């Protein structure tokens, strides 16, 4: 049995094609053209990879725990590219 977590994501409008492909009827369009999504996503080791696959076109709004996990992941990634 896989656990799911409620995640709120904010996407840049440039990602709209993929956002609608991935989330279909869960997409809300904001007045600035950005897209908001509230979705139940699998709470597993692939969650961060899935979110990161949107690059800089996504921001995790909630939950805070996922934001922190992403921050830690990005710090580790950044440290590998400091030259």
URURWO-V525169 format. One record per pair of residues at least 6 apart in sequence whose ideal C-beta (glycine too) atoms are under 7 Angstrom apart, sorted by the first residue. I is the first residue (numbers start at 1). GAP is how many residues later the second one is. D is the distance in Angstrom with one decimal. If there is no record, write none. Layout:
# URURWO-V525169
i = (I I)
gap = (GAP GAP)
d = (D D)
This chain:
# URURWO-V525169
i = (2 2 3 4 4 4 4 5 5 5 6 6 7 7 7 7 8 8 8 9 9 9 9 10 10 10 10 10 11 11 11 11 11 11 11 12 12 13 13 13 14 15 15 15 16 19 19 19 20 23 23 26 26 26 27 27 28 28 29 30 41 48 48 48 51 51 51 60 60 60)
gap = (40 42 40 36 37 38 39 36 38 58 32 34 32 34 53 59 30 53 54 28 49 51 52 24 26 48 49 51 8 23 24 26 43 46 47 22 45 20 21 22 43 39 42 43 19 8 16 18 7 14 16 11 12 13 8 10 7 8 6 6 6 21 22 25 7 9 19 6 7 10)
d = (5.4 6.7 4.5 4.3 6.4 5.9 6.0 6.1 4.1 6.9 6.7 5.9 5.8 5.1 6.6 6.2 5.1 4.1 4.3 4.7 5.6 6.0 6.6 5.9 5.7 7.0 4.6 5.4 4.9 6.3 4.4 6.8 6.8 5.8 5.2 6.1 4.4 3.9 5.9 6.8 5.8 5.8 3.9 6.8 6.0 5.9 5.1 6.6 5.9 4.9 5.8 5.2 6.4 5.2 5.3 5.7 6.9 4.5 6.0 5.9 5.9 6.0 6.2 5.7 6.2 6.3 6.6 5.1 5.0 6.0)
